[in-house]
Amino acid sequence: MLLPTKLQEAEEERCWVCLAGAEDGPLEQLCACRGSMTWAHRACVEEWRRNSDNKDAAYRCGQCKDEYRDALSIELLSARLQAERADGRDMRYLCTMDTLASELKAQGKYDEAEPLFREALGVMRATLGNRHPNTLISINHLGGILKDKGDPAAAETLYREAVQAGRETLGDRHPVTLASLFNLGALLQRKGDFAAAEPLYREVLEMYRKTLGDRHPYTLGSMSNLGALLQEKGDLAGAEPLLREVLQARRATLGNRHPDTLASVDNLGGLLCAKGKYAAAEPLFREALEALRATLGNLHPDTLNSISNLGMLLYAKGNLAAAEPLYREALEGKRKTLGNRHPATLRSIGALLQAKGAPYGVLQAVRCAAAGRG
């Protein structure tokens, strides 16, 4: 079989909207779609999003469901929310409000997201009561934004309310109860209270194993979270079998190139790094990065995190010459997709500065900014 020439490959790069090539402008990978949907002119996709009958087109691809995470997403969702408010016939605007608030949160615009989450929760409490499942979901959403803004005390109060109400009204096995338990555990983990977080994670995992089985995505996600907690508290021996079980199950059920599988590849690589097993970790990091570039593109958040992970490994091995271009690529990608002030961008700045031997005071200032403390 003849391999395609470079000319033939170039001819296949067409905008999926207008079907023209690079002669009409640069072609970009704007989502996780591949094949004939890989390439597009940004202007063409933006026009399609403005005029599409598919409501999801405002903020994510209708095929792969990858979210665009851009200014147009906020513009279109804001316009829709305004129109639905003006319509006033029902409460459908609450769904749009939640989607917009979640988009703002994902883009690091916490101050704009918080009042929307608060408004949604107020309406839920007033119309459905404090213990309705939708109210509890809204409580969790507000807790999440407060956690990200650096107000763990307020977030913890909300999460505990949701856990208690969920247990009493929905039961210990209800998905909303389990989500609330996980969120509380994640908050306690962030506070460094591993002793309080671990039993919550274990309870969630046990419930998922009993109700959904060992290979359900929720079970595997919960197992991965517990493994990450054990790793963070220094129990590497306890974490490793969990992370290996997750990776093996995801390879078997999802394949080697699914984003969840690749996240597990990266997670196991990170654990092996923590154990000082760089030779075993490096092929895992390279496997994940190669597959993410091929399946999600170079600017997807998972790809950028994988680039950073390989850079950190090479830096730990003392190979700064190989690590620095990876750090720079990750930083440039995060600047382009998240902006200059997003915590993930600031963390990449800190990693690059550390690799180049920046003074401790400079590193601390960047780390505080990334954590929302100045």
VEXLOZA-712922 format. One record per residue (C-alpha): residue number from 1; residue in three letters; x, y, z. Coordinates in steps of 0.02 Angstrom, whole numbers, plus 50000, padded with zeros to 5 digits. Layout:
n: NUM	res: ala	x: X	y: Y	z: Z;
...
END
This chain:
n: 1	res: met	x: 50000	y: 50000	z: 50000;
n: 2	res: leu	x: 50067	y: 50171	z: 49953;
n: 3	res: leu	x: 50092	y: 50295	z: 50093;
n: 4	res: pro	x: 50011	y: 50467	z: 50066;
n: 5	res: thr	x: 50130	y: 50601	z: 50007;
n: 6	res: lys	x: 50144	y: 50766	z: 50101;
n: 7	res: leu	x: 50047	y: 50849	z: 49960;
n: 8	res: gln	x: 49905	y: 50724	z: 49979;
n: 9	res: glu	x: 49904	y: 50750	z: 50168;
n: 10	res: ala	x: 49896	y: 50938	z: 50145;
n: 11	res: glu	x: 49752	y: 50919	z: 50022;
n: 12	res: glu	x: 49653	y: 50826	z: 50156;
n: 13	res: glu	x: 49665	y: 50973	z: 50277;
n: 14	res: arg	x: 49500	y: 51060	z: 50241;
n: 15	res: cys	x: 49386	y: 51165	z: 50347;
n: 16	res: trp	x: 49238	y: 51055	z: 50393;
n: 17	res: val	x: 49122	y: 51207	z: 50383;
n: 18	res: cys	x: 49166	y: 51287	z: 50216;
n: 19	res: leu	x: 49272	y: 51144	z: 50144;
n: 20	res: ala	x: 49409	y: 51266	z: 50091;
n: 21	res: gly	x: 49590	y: 51244	z: 50138;
n: 22	res: ala	x: 49727	y: 51350	z: 50214;
n: 23	res: glu	x: 49719	y: 51470	z: 50066;
n: 24	res: asp	x: 49566	y: 51547	z: 50151;
n: 25	res: gly	x: 49654	y: 51566	z: 50318;
n: 26	res: pro	x: 49745	y: 51460	z: 50447;
n: 27	res: leu	x: 49665	y: 51293	z: 50491;
n: 28	res: glu	x: 49652	y: 51251	z: 50676;
n: 29	res: gln	x: 49602	y: 51105	z: 50785;
n: 30	res: leu	x: 49467	y: 51187	z: 50889;
n: 31	res: cys	x: 49397	y: 51032	z: 50974;
n: 32	res: ala	x: 49434	y: 50847	z: 50999;
n: 33	res: cys	x: 49354	y: 50791	z: 50834;
n: 34	res: arg	x: 49463	y: 50697	z: 50712;
n: 35	res: gly	x: 49448	y: 50635	z: 50533;
n: 36	res: ser	x: 49353	y: 50753	z: 50418;
n: 37	res: met	x: 49305	y: 50859	z: 50570;
n: 38	res: thr	x: 49483	y: 50892	z: 50627;
n: 39	res: trp	x: 49518	y: 51058	z: 50543;
n: 40	res: ala	x: 49422	y: 51221	z: 50533;
n: 41	res: his	x: 49442	y: 51407	z: 50507;
n: 42	res: arg	x: 49405	y: 51490	z: 50673;
n: 43	res: ala	x: 49293	y: 51620	z: 50589;
n: 44	res: cys	x: 49191	y: 51483	z: 50505;
n: 45	res: val	x: 49162	y: 51391	z: 50667;
n: 46	res: glu	x: 49116	y: 51552	z: 50757;
n: 47	res: glu	x: 48988	y: 51594	z: 50622;
n: 48	res: trp	x: 48917	y: 51418	z: 50633;
n: 49	res: arg	x: 48904	y: 51432	z: 50821;
n: 50	res: arg	x: 48811	y: 51598	z: 50810;
n: 51	res: asn	x: 48683	y: 51527	z: 50688;
n: 52	res: ser	x: 48666	y: 51345	z: 50739;
n: 53	res: asp	x: 48499	y: 51278	z: 50800;
n: 54	res: asn	x: 48595	y: 51165	z: 50918;
n: 55	res: lys	x: 48598	y: 51252	z: 51088;
n: 56	res: asp	x: 48759	y: 51163	z: 51137;
n: 57	res: ala	x: 48850	y: 51248	z: 50992;
n: 58	res: ala	x: 48862	y: 51405	z: 51100;
n: 59	res: tyr	x: 48996	y: 51326	z: 51207;
n: 60	res: arg	x: 49044	y: 51152	z: 51146;
n: 61	res: cys	x: 49062	y: 51044	z: 50991;
n: 62	res: gly	x: 48905	y: 50949	z: 50950;
n: 63	res: gln	x: 49004	y: 50794	z: 50897;
n: 64	res: cys	x: 49142	y: 50765	z: 51024;
n: 65	res: lys	x: 49066	y: 50876	z: 51162;
n: 66	res: asp	x: 49236	y: 50958	z: 51190;
n: 67	res: glu	x: 49207	y: 51132	z: 51261;
n: 68	res: tyr	x: 49278	y: 51283	z: 51170;
n: 69	res: arg	x: 49318	y: 51383	z: 51328;
n: 70	res: asp	x: 49325	y: 51551	z: 51240;
n: 71	res: ala	x: 49251	y: 51726	z: 51246;
n: 72	res: leu	x: 49119	y: 51681	z: 51117;
n: 73	res: ser	x: 49051	y: 51545	z: 51233;
n: 74	res: ile	x: 49020	y: 51675	z: 51367;
n: 75	res: glu	x: 48948	y: 51800	z: 51243;
n: 76	res: leu	x: 48822	y: 51676	z: 51170;
n: 77	res: leu	x: 48770	y: 51602	z: 51337;
n: 78	res: ser	x: 48749	y: 51776	z: 51412;
n: 79	res: ala	x: 48639	y: 51829	z: 51267;
n: 80	res: arg	x: 48533	y: 51672	z: 51285;
n: 81	res: leu	x: 48513	y: 51700	z: 51471;
n: 82	res: gln	x: 48458	y: 51879	z: 51443;
n: 83	res: ala	x: 48330	y: 51824	z: 51314;
n: 84	res: glu	x: 48260	y: 51687	z: 51425;
n: 85	res: arg	x: 48245	y: 51805	z: 51572;
n: 86	res: ala	x: 48150	y: 51928	z: 51463;
n: 87	res: asp	x: 48035	y: 51790	z: 51402;
n: 88	res: gly	x: 47981	y: 51754	z: 51580;
n: 89	res: arg	x: 47866	y: 51608	z: 51537;
n: 90	res: asp	x: 47955	y: 51476	z: 51639;
n: 91	res: met	x: 48115	y: 51439	z: 51736;
n: 92	res: arg	x: 48214	y: 51367	z: 51593;
n: 93	res: tyr	x: 48336	y: 51510	z: 51613;
n: 94	res: leu	x: 48405	y: 51422	z: 51767;
n: 95	res: cys	x: 48485	y: 51288	z: 51657;
n: 96	res: thr	x: 48568	y: 51420	z: 51549;
n: 97	res: met	x: 48621	y: 51515	z: 51705;
n: 98	res: asp	x: 48705	y: 51360	z: 51774;
n: 99	res: thr	x: 48792	y: 51325	z: 51608;
n: 100	res: leu	x: 48854	y: 51504	z: 51596;
n: 101	res: ala	x: 48913	y: 51504	z: 51777;
n: 102	res: ser	x: 49006	y: 51341	z: 51749;
n: 103	res: glu	x: 49086	y: 51412	z: 51591;
n: 104	res: leu	x: 49141	y: 51568	z: 51684;
n: 105	res: lys	x: 49213	y: 51460	z: 51823;
n: 106	res: ala	x: 49307	y: 51351	z: 51698;
n: 107	res: gln	x: 49385	y: 51507	z: 51621;
n: 108	res: gly	x: 49440	y: 51571	z: 51792;
n: 109	res: lys	x: 49310	y: 51712	z: 51800;
n: 110	res: tyr	x: 49259	y: 51671	z: 51977;
n: 111	res: asp	x: 49191	y: 51842	z: 52024;
n: 112	res: glu	x: 49071	y: 51836	z: 51877;
n: 113	res: ala	x: 49019	y: 51656	z: 51909;
n: 114	res: glu	x: 48982	y: 51671	z: 52095;
n: 115	res: pro	x: 48828	y: 51786	z: 52086;
n: 116	res: leu	x: 48750	y: 51672	z: 51956;
n: 117	res: phe	x: 48775	y: 51518	z: 52064;
n: 118	res: arg	x: 48704	y: 51614	z: 52213;
n: 119	res: glu	x: 48552	y: 51670	z: 52116;
n: 120	res: ala	x: 48517	y: 51494	z: 52053;
n: 121	res: leu	x: 48529	y: 51423	z: 52229;
n: 122	res: gly	x: 48413	y: 51559	z: 52297;
n: 123	res: val	x: 48282	y: 51515	z: 52168;
n: 124	res: met	x: 48300	y: 51329	z: 52203;
n: 125	res: arg	x: 48280	y: 51353	z: 52390;
n: 126	res: ala	x: 48129	y: 51465	z: 52367;
n: 127	res: thr	x: 48039	y: 51354	z: 52240;
n: 128	res: leu	x: 48094	y: 51176	z: 52280;
n: 129	res: gly	x: 48148	y: 51184	z: 52461;
n: 130	res: asn	x: 48314	y: 51153	z: 52545;
n: 131	res: arg	x: 48318	y: 50964	z: 52520;
n: 132	res: his	x: 48265	y: 50939	z: 52341;
n: 133	res: pro	x: 48399	y: 50851	z: 52236;
n: 134	res: asn	x: 48413	y: 51002	z: 52119;
n: 135	res: thr	x: 48439	y: 51116	z: 52268;
n: 136	res: leu	x: 48576	y: 51003	z: 52334;
n: 137	res: ile	x: 48660	y: 51005	z: 52164;
n: 138	res: ser	x: 48653	y: 51195	z: 52167;
n: 139	res: ile	x: 48726	y: 51197	z: 52342;
n: 140	res: asn	x: 48872	y: 51093	z: 52278;
n: 141	res: his	x: 48899	y: 51212	z: 52132;
n: 142	res: leu	x: 48908	y: 51364	z: 52246;
n: 143	res: gly	x: 49024	y: 51270	z: 52363;
n: 144	res: gly	x: 49138	y: 51233	z: 52215;
n: 145	res: ile	x: 49158	y: 51414	z: 52164;
n: 146	res: leu	x: 49190	y: 51468	z: 52344;
n: 147	res: lys	x: 49322	y: 51333	z: 52360;
n: 148	res: asp	x: 49407	y: 51391	z: 52200;
n: 149	res: lys	x: 49400	y: 51573	z: 52259;
n: 150	res: gly	x: 49492	y: 51527	z: 52418;
n: 151	res: asp	x: 49350	y: 51526	z: 52544;
n: 152	res: pro	x: 49358	y: 51346	z: 52609;
n: 153	res: ala	x: 49260	y: 51383	z: 52768;
n: 154	res: ala	x: 49106	y: 51441	z: 52671;
n: 155	res: ala	x: 49124	y: 51298	z: 52547;
n: 156	res: glu	x: 49136	y: 51169	z: 52687;
n: 157	res: thr	x: 48975	y: 51233	z: 52768;
n: 158	res: leu	x: 48882	y: 51209	z: 52604;
n: 159	res: tyr	x: 48956	y: 51038	z: 52569;
n: 160	res: arg	x: 48912	y: 50977	z: 52743;
n: 161	res: glu	x: 48734	y: 51040	z: 52722;
n: 162	res: ala	x: 48720	y: 50945	z: 52558;
n: 163	res: val	x: 48793	y: 50785	z: 52634;
n: 164	res: gln	x: 48675	y: 50789	z: 52783;
n: 165	res: ala	x: 48521	y: 50828	z: 52679;
n: 166	res: gly	x: 48569	y: 50697	z: 52551;
n: 167	res: arg	x: 48592	y: 50561	z: 52681;
n: 168	res: glu	x: 48428	y: 50602	z: 52767;
n: 169	res: thr	x: 48316	y: 50625	z: 52616;
n: 170	res: leu	x: 48397	y: 50527	z: 52474;
n: 171	res: gly	x: 48499	y: 50395	z: 52563;
n: 172	res: asp	x: 48683	y: 50351	z: 52567;
n: 173	res: arg	x: 48684	y: 50274	z: 52394;
n: 174	res: his	x: 48601	y: 50415	z: 52296;
n: 175	res: pro	x: 48713	y: 50495	z: 52163;
n: 176	res: val	x: 48687	y: 50669	z: 52235;
n: 177	res: thr	x: 48737	y: 50609	z: 52409;
n: 178	res: leu	x: 48892	y: 50525	z: 52341;
n: 179	res: ala	x: 48939	y: 50680	z: 52241;
n: 180	res: ser	x: 48920	y: 50786	z: 52398;
n: 181	res: leu	x: 49028	y: 50664	z: 52496;
n: 182	res: phe	x: 49162	y: 50671	z: 52363;
n: 183	res: asn	x: 49159	y: 50862	z: 52356;
n: 184	res: leu	x: 49178	y: 50872	z: 52545;
n: 185	res: gly	x: 49319	y: 50747	z: 52539;
n: 186	res: ala	x: 49407	y: 50845	z: 52402;
n: 187	res: leu	x: 49393	y: 51005	z: 52504;
n: 188	res: leu	x: 49463	y: 50921	z: 52658;
n: 189	res: gln	x: 49604	y: 50850	z: 52552;
n: 190	res: arg	x: 49645	y: 51025	z: 52489;
n: 191	res: lys	x: 49650	y: 51086	z: 52669;
n: 192	res: gly	x: 49775	y: 50948	z: 52707;
n: 193	res: asp	x: 49653	y: 50855	z: 52822;
n: 194	res: phe	x: 49689	y: 50685	z: 52747;
n: 195	res: ala	x: 49626	y: 50593	z: 52900;
n: 196	res: ala	x: 49452	y: 50666	z: 52875;
n: 197	res: ala	x: 49452	y: 50654	z: 52686;
n: 198	res: glu	x: 49507	y: 50472	z: 52670;
n: 199	res: pro	x: 49354	y: 50389	z: 52749;
n: 200	res: leu	x: 49239	y: 50494	z: 52639;
n: 201	res: tyr	x: 49332	y: 50437	z: 52483;
n: 202	res: arg	x: 49329	y: 50257	z: 52542;
n: 203	res: glu	x: 49141	y: 50266	z: 52576;
n: 204	res: val	x: 49108	y: 50333	z: 52403;
n: 205	res: leu	x: 49217	y: 50200	z: 52322;
n: 206	res: glu	x: 49135	y: 50060	z: 52422;
n: 207	res: met	x: 48961	y: 50120	z: 52372;
n: 208	res: tyr	x: 49008	y: 50129	z: 52189;
n: 209	res: arg	x: 49085	y: 49955	z: 52193;
n: 210	res: lys	x: 48925	y: 49885	z: 52270;
n: 211	res: thr	x: 48801	y: 49975	z: 52160;
n: 212	res: leu	x: 48893	y: 49996	z: 51995;
n: 213	res: gly	x: 49029	y: 49864	z: 51993;
n: 214	res: asp	x: 49219	y: 49871	z: 51987;
n: 215	res: arg	x: 49235	y: 49937	z: 51808;
n: 216	res: his	x: 49102	y: 50072	z: 51801;
n: 217	res: pro	x: 49175	y: 50244	z: 51758;
n: 218	res: tyr	x: 49114	y: 50316	z: 51925;
n: 219	res: thr	x: 49197	y: 50174	z: 52020;
n: 220	res: leu	x: 49360	y: 50196	z: 51927;
n: 221	res: gly	x: 49355	y: 50385	z: 51949;
n: 222	res: ser	x: 49328	y: 50363	z: 52136;
n: 223	res: met	x: 49469	y: 50236	z: 52146;
n: 224	res: ser	x: 49584	y: 50357	z: 52056;
n: 225	res: asn	x: 49540	y: 50496	z: 52178;
n: 226	res: leu	x: 49576	y: 50386	z: 52327;
n: 227	res: gly	x: 49742	y: 50337	z: 52250;
n: 228	res: ala	x: 49786	y: 50520	z: 52224;
n: 229	res: leu	x: 49743	y: 50558	z: 52406;
n: 230	res: leu	x: 49851	y: 50416	z: 52470;
n: 231	res: gln	x: 49993	y: 50475	z: 52359;
n: 232	res: glu	x: 49978	y: 50652	z: 52425;
n: 233	res: lys	x: 49982	y: 50593	z: 52606;
n: 234	res: gly	x: 50139	y: 50493	z: 52567;
n: 235	res: asp	x: 50063	y: 50319	z: 52563;
n: 236	res: leu	x: 50138	y: 50272	z: 52396;
n: 237	res: ala	x: 50124	y: 50086	z: 52432;
n: 238	res: gly	x: 49938	y: 50104	z: 52460;
n: 239	res: ala	x: 49912	y: 50215	z: 52308;
n: 240	res: glu	x: 50004	y: 50112	z: 52178;
n: 241	res: pro	x: 49889	y: 49959	z: 52171;
n: 242	res: leu	x: 49737	y: 50073	z: 52155;
n: 243	res: leu	x: 49812	y: 50173	z: 52012;
n: 244	res: arg	x: 49869	y: 50014	z: 51924;
n: 245	res: glu	x: 49695	y: 49937	z: 51942;
n: 246	res: val	x: 49616	y: 50093	z: 51867;
n: 247	res: leu	x: 49737	y: 50096	z: 51721;
n: 248	res: gln	x: 49715	y: 49911	z: 51684;
n: 249	res: ala	x: 49525	y: 49925	z: 51689;
n: 250	res: arg	x: 49522	y: 50080	z: 51579;
n: 251	res: arg	x: 49637	y: 50002	z: 51450;
n: 252	res: ala	x: 49521	y: 49851	z: 51445;
n: 253	res: thr	x: 49356	y: 49946	z: 51438;
n: 254	res: leu	x: 49399	y: 50110	z: 51351;
n: 255	res: gly	x: 49554	y: 50071	z: 51248;
n: 256	res: asn	x: 49728	y: 50144	z: 51254;
n: 257	res: arg	x: 49685	y: 50315	z: 51181;
n: 258	res: his	x: 49531	y: 50366	z: 51279;
n: 259	res: pro	x: 49561	y: 50526	z: 51379;
n: 260	res: asp	x: 49520	y: 50437	z: 51543;
n: 261	res: thr	x: 49646	y: 50300	z: 51503;
n: 262	res: leu	x: 49778	y: 50428	z: 51462;
n: 263	res: ala	x: 49742	y: 50520	z: 51625;
n: 264	res: ser	x: 49775	y: 50356	z: 51715;
n: 265	res: val	x: 49936	y: 50333	z: 51618;
n: 266	res: asp	x: 49991	y: 50505	z: 51676;
n: 267	res: asn	x: 49935	y: 50470	z: 51855;
n: 268	res: leu	x: 50036	y: 50310	z: 51867;
n: 269	res: gly	x: 50184	y: 50400	z: 51790;
n: 270	res: gly	x: 50170	y: 50533	z: 51923;
n: 271	res: leu	x: 50168	y: 50403	z: 52061;
n: 272	res: leu	x: 50322	y: 50318	z: 51991;
n: 273	res: cys	x: 50407	y: 50488	z: 51984;
n: 274	res: ala	x: 50365	y: 50515	z: 52167;
n: 275	res: lys	x: 50448	y: 50348	z: 52204;
n: 276	res: gly	x: 50602	y: 50403	z: 52107;
n: 277	res: lys	x: 50573	y: 50275	z: 51969;
n: 278	res: tyr	x: 50604	y: 50396	z: 51826;
n: 279	res: ala	x: 50652	y: 50261	z: 51701;
n: 280	res: ala	x: 50484	y: 50176	z: 51725;
n: 281	res: ala	x: 50387	y: 50339	z: 51726;
n: 282	res: glu	x: 50458	y: 50416	z: 51568;
n: 283	res: pro	x: 50381	y: 50295	z: 51440;
n: 284	res: leu	x: 50212	y: 50319	z: 51524;
n: 285	res: phe	x: 50223	y: 50508	z: 51510;
n: 286	res: arg	x: 50280	y: 50496	z: 51330;
n: 287	res: glu	x: 50140	y: 50373	z: 51287;
n: 288	res: ala	x: 50010	y: 50491	z: 51361;
n: 289	res: leu	x: 50078	y: 50645	z: 51276;
n: 290	res: glu	x: 50094	y: 50565	z: 51104;
n: 291	res: ala	x: 49915	y: 50499	z: 51111;
n: 292	res: leu	x: 49843	y: 50663	z: 51178;
n: 293	res: arg	x: 49926	y: 50763	z: 51039;
n: 294	res: ala	x: 49853	y: 50643	z: 50912;
n: 295	res: thr	x: 49677	y: 50632	z: 50984;
n: 296	res: leu	x: 49644	y: 50800	z: 51069;
n: 297	res: gly	x: 49767	y: 50917	z: 50986;
n: 298	res: asn	x: 49908	y: 51022	z: 51056;
n: 299	res: leu	x: 49802	y: 51151	z: 51149;
n: 300	res: his	x: 49681	y: 51040	z: 51244;
n: 301	res: pro	x: 49699	y: 51059	z: 51434;
n: 302	res: asp	x: 49741	y: 50874	z: 51454;
n: 303	res: thr	x: 49878	y: 50889	z: 51323;
n: 304	res: leu	x: 49951	y: 51043	z: 51407;
n: 305	res: asn	x: 49953	y: 50956	z: 51576;
n: 306	res: ser	x: 50039	y: 50806	z: 51497;
n: 307	res: ile	x: 50170	y: 50920	z: 51418;
n: 308	res: ser	x: 50202	y: 50994	z: 51591;
n: 309	res: asn	x: 50216	y: 50821	z: 51669;
n: 310	res: leu	x: 50349	y: 50764	z: 51545;
n: 311	res: gly	x: 50441	y: 50928	z: 51570;
n: 312	res: met	x: 50442	y: 50902	z: 51758;
n: 313	res: leu	x: 50509	y: 50726	z: 51738;
n: 314	res: leu	x: 50650	y: 50781	z: 51626;
n: 315	res: tyr	x: 50689	y: 50924	z: 51746;
n: 316	res: ala	x: 50695	y: 50800	z: 51891;
n: 317	res: lys	x: 50816	y: 50694	z: 51790;
n: 318	res: gly	x: 50926	y: 50847	z: 51769;
n: 319	res: asn	x: 50892	y: 50868	z: 51583;
n: 320	res: leu	x: 50847	y: 51053	z: 51583;
n: 321	res: ala	x: 50885	y: 51071	z: 51398;
n: 322	res: ala	x: 50746	y: 50949	z: 51356;
n: 323	res: ala	x: 50628	y: 51009	z: 51493;
n: 324	res: glu	x: 50629	y: 51196	z: 51453;
n: 325	res: pro	x: 50547	y: 51188	z: 51281;
n: 326	res: leu	x: 50408	y: 51082	z: 51354;
n: 327	res: tyr	x: 50381	y: 51206	z: 51495;
n: 328	res: arg	x: 50375	y: 51347	z: 51368;
n: 329	res: glu	x: 50252	y: 51254	z: 51256;
n: 330	res: ala	x: 50136	y: 51219	z: 51403;
n: 331	res: leu	x: 50144	y: 51401	z: 51459;
n: 332	res: glu	x: 50109	y: 51469	z: 51285;
n: 333	res: gly	x: 49961	y: 51351	z: 51264;
n: 334	res: lys	x: 49886	y: 51402	z: 51431;
n: 335	res: arg	x: 49909	y: 51587	z: 51393;
n: 336	res: lys	x: 49817	y: 51561	z: 51229;
n: 337	res: thr	x: 49674	y: 51457	z: 51298;
n: 338	res: leu	x: 49654	y: 51519	z: 51477;
n: 339	res: gly	x: 49731	y: 51692	z: 51481;
n: 340	res: asn	x: 49876	y: 51764	z: 51579;
n: 341	res: arg	x: 49797	y: 51765	z: 51752;
n: 342	res: his	x: 49718	y: 51593	z: 51760;
n: 343	res: pro	x: 49790	y: 51488	z: 51904;
n: 344	res: ala	x: 49848	y: 51352	z: 51783;
n: 345	res: thr	x: 49942	y: 51482	z: 51680;
n: 346	res: leu	x: 50023	y: 51553	z: 51836;
n: 347	res: arg	x: 50076	y: 51380	z: 51891;
n: 348	res: ser	x: 50160	y: 51354	z: 51722;
n: 349	res: ile	x: 50251	y: 51520	z: 51743;
n: 350	res: gly	x: 50311	y: 51461	z: 51913;
n: 351	res: ala	x: 50373	y: 51295	z: 51844;
n: 352	res: leu	x: 50471	y: 51382	z: 51706;
n: 353	res: leu	x: 50545	y: 51509	z: 51826;
n: 354	res: gln	x: 50596	y: 51371	z: 51945;
n: 355	res: ala	x: 50678	y: 51273	z: 51805;
n: 356	res: lys	x: 50777	y: 51428	z: 51759;
n: 357	res: gly	x: 50832	y: 51458	z: 51939;
n: 358	res: ala	x: 50725	y: 51609	z: 51983;
n: 359	res: pro	x: 50746	y: 51679	z: 52161;
n: 360	res: tyr	x: 50636	y: 51606	z: 52298;
n: 361	res: gly	x: 50541	y: 51769	z: 52324;
n: 362	res: val	x: 50487	y: 51776	z: 52142;
n: 363	res: leu	x: 50429	y: 51595	z: 52148;
n: 364	res: gln	x: 50328	y: 51627	z: 52306;
n: 365	res: ala	x: 50241	y: 51777	z: 52229;
n: 366	res: val	x: 50188	y: 51674	z: 52078;
n: 367	res: arg	x: 50131	y: 51529	z: 52186;
n: 368	res: cys	x: 50026	y: 51644	z: 52296;
n: 369	res: ala	x: 49946	y: 51721	z: 52142;
n: 370	res: ala	x: 49906	y: 51548	z: 52073;
n: 371	res: ala	x: 49826	y: 51500	z: 52237;
n: 372	res: gly	x: 49723	y: 51660	z: 52243;
n: 373	res: arg	x: 49818	y: 51734	z: 52390;
n: 374	res: gly	x: 49874	y: 51899	z: 52319;
END
